[in-house]
Amino acid sequence: MSLCRVTPLRRLLLVVSLACLAFGALMAWQAAAQTQARTAVVMTVEGAIGPAIGDYFKRGLARAVERDAELVVVQMDTPGGLDASMRDMISSMLNARVPVAIYVSPAGARAASAGTYLLYGSHVAAMAPATHLGSATPVQIGGGGLPGLGDEDEEEPQEEGDTNAPEDAAEDEAASDEEAERDAGPRRGETAMERKVLEDAVAYIRSLAERHGRNADWAEEAVREAVNLTADEALERQVIDVVASDIADLLEQIDGRTVVMEGGERTLATQDLTLERFDPDWRTQLLQVITNPNVAYFLMIIGFYGLIFELSNPGSLVPGTIGIICLLLALFAFQVLPVNYAGLALILVGLALIVGEALMPSFGILGIGGIVAFVIGSVILMDADNLSISLPLIGGVALLAAVLMLWVMTRFLGLRRRPARTGQEELEGSEATVLEDFDSQGHVRLHGERWNARSARPLRRGEVVRVVGIDGLTVDVEPLEGGERDTDH
């Protein structure tokens, strides 16, 4: 009896043990499979290089390190951007534990300005067909144009009787320009500041080119002369490493390539990598929206007027809440954007003067000065490459402020034309009723009150009179024609 009772229990324990062993083996197999899976993190960089892109790029590198990825591929299409964000991204690449391949794609994309520096700073520089790179001259050093362009040549006086003088002059000018271009040395800037910024940019991109064994001379030419290359030309001149039609082609071509890392050389093994995309999330998209110069500028305007409306109407809450939120977002954006603080001060002074015109009318003096200061400050607020405020937006906001100022001025002028409704001025011209007969002095009822009255003519009780003057508590009155009426006191 006891044996029959024990045998089913043992069978149950045996089944449970086998199930646990099978489950453990399955988990171990999955862990081993995950460990053996080799991945490449793929990121996407589109638009101007700024703080949002820099933050996204750093988080992508951290994710690649966390996943122990073999490679980070950055699909890039950019017109350029901020120098500070670009250098921060390059520094992160140079010190990364995972190799980074910058891949300019899809067809029609570009790596202009800051994008060229990023391409030179990457461990693998690749481009898709029908893409280009270049124009790496720092725009802010040019002032009115690129450094070294010079002024227009003065016109030569024509000789008498020479009917072909214009054509000959044009040919001579073209020939002289070509000769000057051949003989002229590299551009070095026209002022000390231009030379300082230009030479710093040249040294920086040459150091990146020498680190990865790329064409340093063309890199310098791209900075000094703002030249460009197509993908095939860049490969031919050893500016890039690979021209690939897609990411799969890129991984196949760079397999076995040796790259320079922070800790030494490393051979890439990119065959059969699993692609893991790390696309921009809501945080990156929100930062991109906030740090857009036009959005940051508009947030500042909304925040300023929101606080003004809240202070003029305490307790309304909605304008103040919206205003403080918008102003804080604008200040955050200005913290990471290349803001000219003189321009910011002019904008704030201009807005204050416009509000001052509304609160203390000066017949346009404060308002016009405020609009001028506002427009000038808006134009010079941000002037970095690809990160400047739209002129139509500035004009629209200035026009709206001018319309508001004009409306306030017309309202105040209209109020000045209206008759007085309170005080001594309002009493003059009002009608009153005589309370008793009198020849020169008596009493009248004015606005429900009993007043002392003086008159140059005798008046009778119930007669309607007009107030023509006030002397203390005595009013001077005169009778109205046909103004008699009966009153019961």
PyMOL commands that set and color helices and strands:
alter all, ss='L'
color gray80, all
select helices_A, chain A and resi 2-36+51-66+83-94+114-121+139-141+165-183+192-212+216-225+231-236+247-254+282-290+293-312+318-336+341-359+365-381+391-417+423-427
alter helices_A, ss='H'
color red, helices_A
select strands_A, chain A and resi 39-46+71-77+100-104+110-112+124-127+132-134+228-230+242-243+258-261+264-267+274-277+383-384+387-388+431-434+441-446+449-455+463-471+474-484
alter strands_A, ss='S'
color yellow, strands_A
deselect
rebuild
show_as cartoon
